[in-house]
Amino acid sequence: MIIATGSVDINEATKLAQDASDSADDLADKMKNTVATMDGKTTVSTSTPFDDGKEHNEGDMWTVINNDVASAMYIYTNGQWQVKKWDQQALSVNQLSALTADLGHVTAGTLDSAIINGAQITENSANGTITLDKNGFSAVSGSSYFKFIASGSNQYTVANGGIRTDDITANTGNIGDTYIKGQTFAAYHVNTHIGQPETWTYLSESVKCGATNGGNSAISPTSGMAIYFHNQSGSTIDIHAGDVYAGGSKLKSALSAKRDVTDYSPDEALSAVMNTDVKKWKYKNSDNSANSQHIGPIIDDINEVGKKSASIDNNMISTDENGNYYLNESNTISILLAALKKSNQRIDELSYRIAQLERKNIQ
């Protein structure tokens, strides 16, 4: 007979008994799915290592297999089961076609592969970051970057900080046969070079730039055609330059290209010429050579009206889009032409009057 002294918590005792029963059932289930050799050297189970009632020694192996797929291997080491890790030599096989898994974070050395399909490949170093993903390719280092954007319908390539290349080679091995199409070459506060010395660089299918036989820089058509300076809409554009040397100049003057045509008074032209001062001068940024001396009208853009140092007719002046003043040579020549016409008319009139006076004196 057992006589209990004190008090007994029936609920706690019941819980302990249930836990013991559950543990026994769990152990029984595990044991049903566990196969081991007589000496316990090799064990195969659907569960990770547990106390299977056998005595295990150093080097014993426990393999976890579910649905014919091995998911882990343990080696009995220093009195406990430790997960087996595999080195690259152990995984040196001809083909891992059956390897399909979410590998998570992988640290590797050299990876040789024919095709890599993935969402993103990124390389970070002290020099910057290189990223390859579904949106394209980018290499970023500080404020400089090179990006090839491949997503959407607006694919493009952009570089900030400059691109330097020693050679661009096409399949033919000839740099002259390599075409870079539809790109913009721009430089901010630095020089941009396209092509290489002593060769012609093709800017488009019909225009090239390079050096003439005399060593002078040149822009040349490839088939003897004229070169047009147009904006994207096809309209001609202004060209800003220093001295321009040419075999001649041709101004569009066809009536079909003009509107608002009116007469210009020769008297007005003669007055414009008489009220325009002609000066000798040099540009401030010129040297003191004989070619630096100029003669012509001056547009006084410094002094206010009434204190101008030189006078010029307003019809001889043009302004650009920035408000800078320029001598309109076409208008000036036309005004001189009309003034000359008026002067010849007056000379003819004076010659006639003189001839009349001479006849009277003879009579």
KEKE-3310 file (N, C-alpha, C; in steps of 0.2 Angstrom, whole numbers, plus 5000, padded with zeros to 4 digits):
npx = (5004:5002:5005:5001:5008:5005:5000:4993:4994:4982:4980:4993:4999:4992:4995:5009:5009:5003:5012:5023:5017:5015:5028:5033:5025:5029:5043:5041:5035:5046:5056:5050:5052:5066:5081:5094:5111:5117:5128:5126:5133:5129:5115:5099:5086:5070:5070:5079:5095:5091:5088:5091:5092:5103:5121:5132:5147:5163:5163:5151:5137:5123:5110:5098:5083:5069:5055:5064:5074:5089:5092:5101:5116:5124:5138:5144:5153:5164:5155:5143:5130:5135:5132:5137:5148:5151:5165:5173:5179:5173:5161:5164:5158:5152:5140:5127:5113:5101:5101:5091:5087:5083:5096:5099:5110:5125:5142:5156:5170:5178:5166:5161:5151:5139:5127:5118:5104:5094:5088:5096:5113:5126:5140:5151:5163:5178:5180:5168:5151:5144:5131:5119:5104:5086:5083:5094:5111:5123:5137:5144:5154:5157:5153:5153:5147:5142:5129:5118:5102:5089:5076:5058:5052:5061:5075:5092:5109:5120:5133:5142:5155:5164:5171:5184:5193:5204:5203:5191:5183:5177:5169:5176:5188:5193:5193:5187:5176:5167:5152:5144:5129:5116:5119:5124:5138:5145:5153:5158:5166:5178:5188:5182:5185:5183:5187:5204:5221:5226:5217:5201:5186:5170:5155:5143:5133:5136:5145:5161:5176:5192:5209:5216:5227:5236:5237:5227:5213:5197:5180:5171:5161:5157:5154:5156:5146:5136:5137:5125:5119:5108:5094:5084:5072:5074:5076:5088:5102:5111:5128:5142:5157:5175:5186:5181:5185:5183:5178:5169:5152:5135:5119:5103:5091:5079:5063:5053:5055:5053:5044:5032:5037:5044:5047:5063:5069:5080:5085:5084:5093:5105:5105:5107:5120:5127:5125:5132:5146:5163:5176:5193:5199:5203:5201:5199:5204:5214:5230:5244:5247:5247:5236:5227:5221:5206:5193:5178:5160:5155:5146:5140:5138:5139:5139:5126:5111:5114:5126:5134:5149:5151:5141:5128:5117:5102:5097:5108:5111:5110:5103:5107:5100:5104:5104:5115:5124:5127:5135:5125:5129:5124:5112:5119:5127:5117:5111:5122:5123:5110:5112:5123:5117:5108:5118:5124:5113:5112:5124:5122:5112:5118:5129:5121:5116:5127:5132:5122:5124:5136:5133:5125:5135:5143:5136)
npy = (4994:5011:5026:5042:5058:5075:5086:5082:5087:5084:5088:5092:5080:5073:5080:5078:5064:5063:5070:5061:5050:5056:5058:5045:5040:5048:5045:5032:5033:5039:5029:5019:5024:5024:5016:5006:5000:4984:4987:5001:5009:5015:5025:5028:5039:5047:5058:5070:5067:5058:5051:5035:5024:5017:5013:5025:5028:5037:5044:5038:5038:5047:5049:5059:5056:5060:5055:5049:5058:5065:5075:5080:5076:5068:5067:5057:5065:5069:5065:5070:5073:5080:5091:5086:5094:5098:5099:5107:5097:5085:5087:5086:5083:5076:5081:5090:5089:5086:5094:5105:5119:5131:5140:5151:5162:5161:5158:5159:5154:5154:5154:5144:5144:5141:5146:5158:5160:5172:5184:5195:5200:5206:5215:5221:5232:5241:5250:5252:5248:5235:5230:5218:5215:5212:5225:5230:5234:5241:5251:5258:5271:5281:5297:5294:5284:5270:5265:5254:5253:5243:5240:5242:5252:5261:5260:5263:5270:5277:5287:5294:5304:5300:5290:5280:5272:5261:5254:5250:5236:5228:5214:5212:5216:5229:5245:5255:5250:5249:5253:5265:5268:5280:5286:5299:5309:5318:5330:5337:5351:5344:5336:5328:5314:5306:5292:5290:5296:5302:5296:5295:5298:5293:5302:5300:5291:5299:5309:5313:5316:5322:5324:5334:5331:5341:5342:5349:5351:5344:5343:5333:5328:5311:5308:5319:5328:5342:5349:5351:5361:5359:5359:5347:5348:5351:5364:5377:5382:5394:5398:5400:5407:5411:5420:5417:5408:5407:5402:5409:5417:5413:5421:5417:5423:5422:5427:5418:5414:5424:5437:5450:5461:5477:5493:5501:5516:5525:5538:5536:5527:5533:5543:5535:5530:5541:5545:5535:5530:5527:5517:5513:5499:5486:5469:5465:5453:5450:5449:5460:5460:5464:5459:5460:5472:5481:5489:5498:5500:5503:5496:5503:5497:5501:5514:5526:5532:5547:5549:5541:5534:5531:5531:5522:5515:5508:5498:5491:5483:5468:5456:5441:5426:5428:5441:5448:5460:5462:5466:5467:5461:5459:5467:5479:5480:5480:5492:5501:5499:5504:5517:5521:5520:5531:5541:5541:5545:5558:5563:5562:5571:5583:5584:5586:5598:5606:5605:5612:5625:5627:5628:5639:5649:5648:5653)
npz = (5000:4996:5004:5002:5006:5010:4996:4980:4963:4952:4938:4934:4934:4925:4914:4913:4911:4898:4890:4891:4885:4872:4868:4867:4857:4847:4846:4843:4830:4823:4824:4816:4804:4802:4798:4802:4802:4810:4819:4820:4813:4801:4797:4791:4790:4790:4798:4807:4817:4832:4848:4846:4854:4852:4853:4848:4838:4835:4819:4814:4803:4798:4788:4781:4773:4763:4753:4744:4742:4747:4760:4770:4779:4793:4804:4817:4829:4842:4852:4848:4835:4820:4806:4790:4779:4762:4751:4736:4729:4733:4726:4713:4699:4683:4678:4685:4682:4689:4700:4708:4716:4729:4732:4740:4749:4741:4742:4731:4721:4706:4694:4681:4667:4654:4651:4661:4670:4678:4690:4695:4694:4704:4707:4719:4724:4730:4719:4714:4708:4699:4690:4683:4676:4673:4668:4662:4660:4671:4676:4690:4697:4710:4704:4691:4678:4668:4658:4651:4646:4644:4646:4643:4629:4626:4623:4627:4628:4640:4646:4659:4663:4654:4640:4636:4624:4616:4605:4593:4586:4572:4565:4553:4557:4555:4560:4553:4547:4557:4565:4574:4579:4580:4592:4604:4606:4618:4628:4643:4649:4645:4633:4619:4609:4594:4584:4577:4575:4559:4551:4543:4550:4550:4551:4547:4535:4524:4527:4533:4543:4545:4541:4528:4513:4515:4529:4535:4546:4542:4536:4526:4512:4507:4494:4486:4487:4493:4509:4522:4535:4546:4557:4567:4561:4548:4545:4541:4550:4561:4560:4570:4570:4568:4557:4540:4526:4509:4493:4488:4490:4492:4492:4496:4486:4478:4472:4475:4487:4496:4505:4509:4501:4497:4490:4492:4497:4487:4492:4506:4507:4504:4514:4525:4523:4523:4537:4544:4552:4548:4554:4559:4567:4579:4585:4602:4606:4597:4589:4585:4572:4554:4548:4558:4558:4555:4545:4545:4549:4566:4580:4593:4608:4621:4626:4630:4621:4612:4617:4609:4602:4589:4574:4566:4554:4558:4550:4546:4556:4565:4577:4587:4594:4607:4610:4606:4596:4578:4563:4549:4535:4522:4522:4523:4511:4502:4505:4502:4488:4484:4488:4480:4468:4470:4471:4458:4451:4455:4451:4437:4436:4440:4430:4419:4421:4422:4409:4402:4407:4402:4388:4387:4391:4380:4370)
capx = (5000:5006:5001:5003:5007:5004:4995:4995:4991:4980:4981:5000:5001:4989:4999:5016:5008:5001:5018:5026:5014:5016:5035:5034:5022:5034:5049:5039:5035:5053:5059:5047:5055:5073:5084:5101:5115:5117:5132:5124:5138:5125:5108:5095:5080:5066:5071:5086:5097:5088:5091:5087:5093:5109:5127:5136:5154:5165:5162:5145:5134:5116:5107:5091:5080:5062:5053:5069:5078:5093:5092:5106:5120:5127:5143:5145:5159:5165:5150:5137:5129:5137:5131:5142:5149:5155:5170:5172:5182:5168:5156:5167:5154:5151:5134:5122:5106:5096:5101:5086:5086:5085:5103:5100:5117:5131:5149:5160:5176:5177:5160:5161:5145:5137:5121:5116:5097:5093:5085:5101:5120:5129:5147:5153:5170:5180:5180:5161:5146:5142:5124:5116:5098:5082:5083:5100:5118:5126:5143:5144:5159:5156:5149:5154:5144:5140:5122:5114:5095:5086:5069:5053:5052:5065:5082:5097:5115:5122:5139:5144:5162:5169:5173:5190:5194:5210:5201:5184:5185:5171:5170:5181:5195:5194:5190:5184:5170:5163:5147:5140:5123:5110:5122:5126:5144:5145:5159:5157:5172:5183:5188:5179:5188:5180:5192:5211:5225:5228:5212:5195:5181:5163:5150:5136:5134:5139:5150:5167:5180:5199:5214:5218:5234:5241:5237:5222:5207:5192:5174:5171:5156:5160:5153:5156:5140:5136:5135:5120:5119:5101:5091:5081:5066:5076:5078:5095:5104:5116:5135:5146:5164:5180:5186:5178:5188:5179:5179:5163:5146:5129:5114:5096:5087:5074:5057:5048:5057:5052:5037:5032:5042:5042:5053:5068:5071:5088:5086:5085:5099:5110:5105:5109:5127:5130:5125:5136:5153:5167:5182:5198:5199:5206:5197:5202:5208:5218:5237:5246:5249:5244:5229:5222:5218:5199:5190:5171:5156:5155:5140:5142:5134:5142:5137:5119:5109:5116:5133:5137:5155:5150:5134:5127:5110:5099:5096:5114:5112:5106:5105:5106:5095:5106:5104:5121:5124:5131:5134:5122:5133:5119:5109:5124:5129:5111:5111:5127:5121:5105:5115:5127:5112:5106:5123:5125:5107:5113:5130:5119:5108:5123:5132:5116:5115:5134:5132:5117:5127:5142:5130:5123:5141:5146:5131)
capy = (5000:5018:5031:5049:5063:5081:5086:5080:5091:5079:5091:5092:5073:5071:5083:5074:5057:5064:5072:5055:5046:5059:5057:5038:5039:5052:5041:5026:5035:5040:5023:5016:5027:5024:5010:5006:4993:4981:4991:5008:5013:5019:5026:5032:5041:5053:5063:5072:5063:5058:5046:5029:5019:5013:5017:5027:5030:5042:5042:5035:5042:5048:5052:5061:5055:5060:5055:5047:5064:5066:5082:5081:5070:5070:5063:5058:5068:5072:5064:5072:5073:5086:5091:5085:5099:5095:5103:5106:5090:5080:5089:5086:5078:5078:5085:5091:5091:5085:5099:5111:5121:5138:5140:5156:5165:5157:5161:5154:5156:5155:5150:5144:5142:5143:5151:5159:5163:5174:5190:5200:5199:5212:5215:5227:5233:5248:5254:5254:5243:5232:5227:5216:5213:5213:5232:5231:5234:5247:5251:5265:5272:5288:5301:5292:5278:5268:5262:5251:5252:5238:5239:5246:5253:5267:5257:5268:5269:5283:5287:5300:5304:5299:5284:5279:5265:5261:5252:5247:5231:5224:5207:5212:5218:5235:5250:5259:5246:5248:5259:5267:5271:5283:5288:5305:5310:5324:5331:5343:5353:5340:5335:5321:5311:5300:5291:5290:5301:5301:5292:5298:5296:5294:5304:5297:5288:5303:5314:5311:5321:5320:5329:5334:5330:5346:5342:5354:5348:5345:5339:5331:5323:5305:5307:5325:5331:5348:5348:5355:5362:5359:5356:5341:5349:5352:5371:5379:5385:5399:5395:5405:5405:5416:5421:5412:5408:5404:5404:5414:5416:5414:5422:5415:5429:5421:5430:5413:5413:5430:5439:5457:5464:5484:5497:5504:5523:5527:5544:5534:5523:5538:5546:5530:5529:5548:5545:5529:5532:5521:5518:5508:5496:5479:5466:5465:5447:5449:5451:5466:5459:5468:5456:5462:5479:5481:5495:5497:5503:5500:5496:5506:5494:5503:5521:5527:5536:5554:5549:5536:5536:5530:5531:5517:5515:5502:5493:5488:5479:5462:5453:5434:5424:5430:5448:5451:5464:5460:5469:5463:5463:5458:5474:5485:5480:5483:5500:5504:5498:5509:5524:5522:5522:5538:5546:5541:5549:5565:5565:5563:5578:5589:5584:5589:5606:5609:5605:5617:5631:5628:5630:5646:5653:5648:5657)
capz = (5000:4995:5007:5000:5011:5007:4991:4973:4958:4947:4932:4932:4933:4919:4908:4912:4908:4891:4887:4890:4880:4865:4866:4866:4851:4842:4845:4839:4823:4820:4824:4811:4798:4803:4797:4804:4802:4817:4823:4821:4809:4796:4799:4786:4793:4788:4804:4809:4822:4838:4853:4844:4859:4850:4855:4842:4839:4830:4812:4812:4798:4799:4782:4781:4766:4762:4746:4740:4741:4753:4762:4775:4781:4799:4806:4824:4830:4848:4856:4845:4828:4816:4799:4785:4774:4756:4748:4729:4727:4734:4721:4706:4695:4676:4677:4690:4679:4694:4705:4707:4723:4731:4736:4745:4748:4739:4741:4727:4718:4699:4691:4674:4664:4647:4652:4668:4670:4685:4691:4695:4696:4706:4710:4723:4726:4731:4713:4712:4708:4692:4690:4677:4678:4668:4666:4658:4663:4673:4680:4693:4702:4712:4700:4684:4677:4661:4658:4645:4648:4640:4648:4640:4622:4625:4625:4626:4632:4643:4650:4662:4665:4648:4638:4633:4621:4612:4598:4592:4581:4570:4562:4548:4560:4553:4563:4548:4546:4563:4565:4581:4576:4584:4598:4605:4609:4621:4633:4648:4651:4643:4626:4616:4603:4590:4578:4578:4571:4552:4548:4542:4554:4547:4556:4545:4529:4518:4529:4536:4546:4546:4538:4521:4512:4518:4536:4538:4548:4536:4536:4519:4510:4505:4487:4482:4488:4497:4516:4524:4542:4547:4563:4566:4557:4541:4544:4541:4557:4561:4561:4573:4568:4567:4550:4536:4520:4505:4486:4486:4495:4488:4496:4493:4484:4474:4474:4477:4494:4500:4506:4511:4496:4496:4488:4497:4494:4487:4496:4512:4507:4504:4521:4529:4522:4526:4544:4546:4553:4546:4558:4559:4573:4580:4590:4608:4607:4591:4590:4582:4565:4549:4547:4563:4557:4551:4543:4544:4554:4573:4584:4600:4613:4627:4627:4629:4615:4613:4619:4605:4600:4582:4572:4561:4553:4561:4545:4545:4563:4567:4584:4587:4599:4614:4610:4603:4590:4573:4557:4544:4529:4516:4521:4522:4504:4498:4506:4498:4481:4483:4489:4474:4463:4471:4470:4451:4448:4456:4446:4431:4436:4440:4424:4414:4423:4420:4401:4400:4408:4397:4382:4388:4391:4373:4366)
cpx = (5004:5002:5004:5002:5007:4999:4997:4991:4989:4981:4988:5002:4998:4993:5006:5015:5007:5008:5022:5024:5015:5023:5036:5031:5027:5040:5047:5038:5042:5056:5056:5050:5063:5076:5091:5105:5115:5122:5131:5129:5134:5118:5105:5088:5076:5067:5078:5088:5093:5091:5087:5089:5100:5116:5131:5143:5156:5165:5156:5141:5127:5114:5100:5088:5072:5060:5059:5074:5082:5094:5098:5110:5124:5132:5144:5152:5159:5159:5143:5136:5131:5135:5137:5142:5153:5159:5169:5175:5177:5162:5158:5164:5154:5145:5129:5115:5101:5096:5097:5085:5086:5091:5104:5106:5122:5137:5153:5166:5175:5171:5160:5155:5143:5132:5119:5109:5096:5090:5090:5108:5123:5136:5149:5160:5172:5180:5173:5157:5144:5136:5122:5110:5093:5081:5089:5106:5120:5132:5144:5150:5159:5151:5149:5150:5143:5134:5120:5107:5092:5079:5064:5055:5058:5072:5087:5104:5118:5128:5140:5151:5167:5170:5179:5191:5200:5208:5194:5185:5178:5173:5176:5188:5197:5190:5185:5177:5165:5158:5144:5134:5118:5113:5124:5133:5145:5151:5157:5163:5178:5183:5185:5182:5185:5185:5199:5215:5226:5223:5206:5190:5174:5158:5143:5138:5137:5143:5155:5171:5187:5204:5215:5225:5239:5241:5232:5216:5201:5186:5172:5165:5160:5159:5153:5150:5141:5135:5130:5120:5111:5099:5087:5074:5067:5077:5085:5096:5110:5123:5139:5153:5168:5180:5184:5181:5185:5180:5174:5157:5140:5123:5107:5093:5081:5067:5052:5050:5056:5045:5038:5037:5039:5048:5057:5070:5078:5090:5088:5091:5105:5111:5108:5117:5130:5130:5128:5143:5157:5174:5187:5199:5202:5201:5202:5207:5213:5225:5238:5249:5245:5237:5224:5218:5211:5197:5182:5167:5157:5148:5142:5136:5135:5138:5129:5117:5111:5123:5137:5144:5156:5143:5134:5119:5107:5098:5102:5115:5107:5108:5103:5101:5097:5106:5110:5121:5129:5130:5131:5125:5129:5115:5113:5126:5123:5110:5116:5126:5115:5108:5120:5123:5110:5112:5124:5119:5109:5119:5127:5116:5113:5127:5128:5116:5122:5134:5127:5120:5133:5139:5128:5130:5144:5142:5132)
cpy = (5006:5023:5038:5054:5070:5081:5085:5084:5086:5082:5091:5085:5071:5073:5079:5067:5058:5066:5065:5051:5049:5057:5050:5037:5042:5047:5034:5027:5036:5033:5018:5018:5028:5017:5011:5000:4991:4985:4998:5012:5018:5019:5030:5033:5047:5059:5065:5068:5064:5052:5039:5023:5015:5017:5018:5029:5035:5040:5039:5040:5042:5052:5053:5061:5056:5060:5053:5053:5065:5073:5084:5075:5073:5065:5063:5060:5071:5071:5067:5072:5080:5086:5091:5091:5096:5101:5102:5100:5085:5081:5089:5081:5080:5082:5085:5093:5090:5090:5105:5113:5129:5138:5146:5160:5160:5160:5156:5158:5158:5151:5150:5141:5145:5148:5151:5163:5165:5181:5196:5198:5205:5211:5221:5227:5240:5252:5255:5248:5241:5228:5224:5213:5214:5220:5234:5230:5240:5246:5258:5265:5279:5291:5299:5285:5277:5264:5260:5249:5248:5237:5244:5247:5258:5264:5262:5267:5276:5282:5294:5300:5302:5292:5284:5272:5266:5258:5249:5242:5228:5218:5207:5214:5225:5241:5255:5256:5246:5254:5259:5271:5274:5285:5295:5306:5317:5325:5338:5345:5349:5339:5328:5320:5306:5299:5290:5294:5298:5296:5296:5295:5298:5296:5302:5293:5292:5308:5311:5317:5318:5326:5328:5332:5335:5347:5346:5349:5349:5341:5339:5327:5317:5304:5314:5330:5337:5345:5353:5356:5364:5357:5350:5342:5350:5359:5372:5382:5390:5395:5401:5403:5412:5419:5415:5413:5404:5406:5409:5412:5417:5415:5420:5422:5428:5424:5425:5412:5419:5432:5447:5461:5471:5487:5500:5511:5524:5533:5541:5530:5528:5542:5541:5529:5536:5548:5539:5531:5526:5522:5512:5505:5489:5476:5465:5458:5445:5451:5458:5466:5463:5466:5458:5468:5478:5488:5494:5500:5499:5501:5498:5503:5495:5509:5522:5532:5543:5554:5543:5538:5535:5529:5525:5516:5508:5497:5489:5483:5473:5459:5445:5432:5426:5437:5452:5454:5462:5465:5465:5465:5463:5465:5479:5485:5482:5490:5504:5504:5504:5516:5526:5524:5529:5543:5546:5546:5556:5567:5566:5570:5584:5589:5587:5596:5609:5610:5611:5624:5632:5630:5637:5651:5653:5653:5664)
cpz = (5000:4999:5005:5005:5007:5001:4984:4968:4952:4940:4929:4930:4927:4913:4907:4909:4900:4887:4886:4885:4873:4863:4864:4859:4845:4841:4841:4831:4819:4819:4818:4804:4798:4802:4798:4803:4809:4821:4824:4817:4804:4797:4793:4789:4789:4793:4805:4815:4829:4842:4850:4848:4857:4852:4849:4843:4834:4823:4809:4807:4798:4793:4783:4774:4767:4755:4741:4738:4748:4754:4766:4777:4788:4801:4813:4826:4837:4852:4854:4838:4825:4809:4795:4780:4768:4753:4740:4726:4727:4729:4714:4702:4688:4675:4683:4687:4684:4700:4704:4714:4724:4735:4741:4744:4747:4738:4737:4724:4711:4697:4684:4671:4657:4647:4659:4668:4677:4685:4691:4697:4698:4709:4713:4725:4728:4725:4711:4712:4701:4693:4683:4679:4672:4665:4661:4661:4665:4677:4683:4698:4704:4707:4693:4684:4669:4662:4652:4647:4643:4641:4644:4632:4621:4627:4623:4630:4634:4647:4653:4665:4660:4647:4634:4630:4616:4605:4598:4585:4579:4567:4557:4551:4558:4556:4559:4546:4552:4564:4572:4579:4581:4591:4598:4608:4612:4627:4637:4651:4650:4636:4624:4610:4600:4584:4581:4573:4564:4549:4547:4546:4551:4552:4554:4538:4523:4521:4533:4538:4546:4544:4531:4519:4514:4525:4539:4540:4543:4538:4528:4517:4507:4497:4483:4483:4493:4505:4519:4532:4543:4554:4562:4561:4550:4540:4544:4548:4556:4563:4564:4572:4568:4560:4546:4529:4515:4497:4484:4491:4490:4493:4493:4492:4479:4476:4477:4485:4499:4500:4509:4507:4495:4493:4493:4494:4493:4491:4503:4513:4508:4511:4526:4529:4525:4533:4547:4546:4551:4550:4557:4566:4573:4586:4596:4609:4601:4593:4586:4575:4560:4548:4552:4563:4552:4550:4542:4550:4561:4577:4591:4605:4620:4630:4626:4623:4617:4615:4615:4602:4592:4580:4567:4560:4555:4556:4544:4551:4563:4574:4583:4593:4606:4615:4608:4597:4585:4567:4551:4537:4522:4516:4520:4514:4500:4499:4502:4491:4480:4484:4483:4468:4463:4469:4462:4448:4449:4452:4439:4430:4436:4433:4418:4415:4421:4412:4399:4401:4404:4390:4382:4388:4384:4369:4368)
residu = (MET:ILE:ILE:ALA:THR:GLY:SER:VAL:ASP:ILE:ASN:GLU:ALA:THR:LYS:LEU:ALA:GLN:ASP:ALA:SER:ASP:SER:ALA:ASP:ASP:LEU:ALA:ASP:LYS:MET:LYS:ASN:THR:VAL:ALA:THR:MET:ASP:GLY:LYS:THR:THR:VAL:SER:THR:SER:THR:PRO:PHE:ASP:ASP:GLY:LYS:GLU:HIS:ASN:GLU:GLY:ASP:MET:TRP:THR:VAL:ILE:ASN:ASN:ASP:VAL:ALA:SER:ALA:MET:TYR:ILE:TYR:THR:ASN:GLY:GLN:TRP:GLN:VAL:LYS:LYS:TRP:ASP:GLN:GLN:ALA:LEU:SER:VAL:ASN:GLN:LEU:SER:ALA:LEU:THR:ALA:ASP:LEU:GLY:HIS:VAL:THR:ALA:GLY:THR:LEU:ASP:SER:ALA:ILE:ILE:ASN:GLY:ALA:GLN:ILE:THR:GLU:ASN:SER:ALA:ASN:GLY:THR:ILE:THR:LEU:ASP:LYS:ASN:GLY:PHE:SER:ALA:VAL:SER:GLY:SER:SER:TYR:PHE:LYS:PHE:ILE:ALA:SER:GLY:SER:ASN:GLN:TYR:THR:VAL:ALA:ASN:GLY:GLY:ILE:ARG:THR:ASP:ASP:ILE:THR:ALA:ASN:THR:GLY:ASN:ILE:GLY:ASP:THR:TYR:ILE:LYS:GLY:GLN:THR:PHE:ALA:ALA:TYR:HIS:VAL:ASN:THR:HIS:ILE:GLY:GLN:PRO:GLU:THR:TRP:THR:TYR:LEU:SER:GLU:SER:VAL:LYS:CYS:GLY:ALA:THR:ASN:GLY:GLY:ASN:SER:ALA:ILE:SER:PRO:THR:SER:GLY:MET:ALA:ILE:TYR:PHE:HIS:ASN:GLN:SER:GLY:SER:THR:ILE:ASP:ILE:HIS:ALA:GLY:ASP:VAL:TYR:ALA:GLY:GLY:SER:LYS:LEU:LYS:SER:ALA:LEU:SER:ALA:LYS:ARG:ASP:VAL:THR:ASP:TYR:SER:PRO:ASP:GLU:ALA:LEU:SER:ALA:VAL:MET:ASN:THR:ASP:VAL:LYS:LYS:TRP:LYS:TYR:LYS:ASN:SER:ASP:ASN:SER:ALA:ASN:SER:GLN:HIS:ILE:GLY:PRO:ILE:ILE:ASP:ASP:ILE:ASN:GLU:VAL:GLY:LYS:LYS:SER:ALA:SER:ILE:ASP:ASN:ASN:MET:ILE:SER:THR:ASP:GLU:ASN:GLY:ASN:TYR:TYR:LEU:ASN:GLU:SER:ASN:THR:ILE:SER:ILE:LEU:LEU:ALA:ALA:LEU:LYS:LYS:SER:ASN:GLN:ARG:ILE:ASP:GLU:LEU:SER:TYR:ARG:ILE:ALA:GLN:LEU:GLU:ARG:LYS:ASN:ILE:GLN)
# end
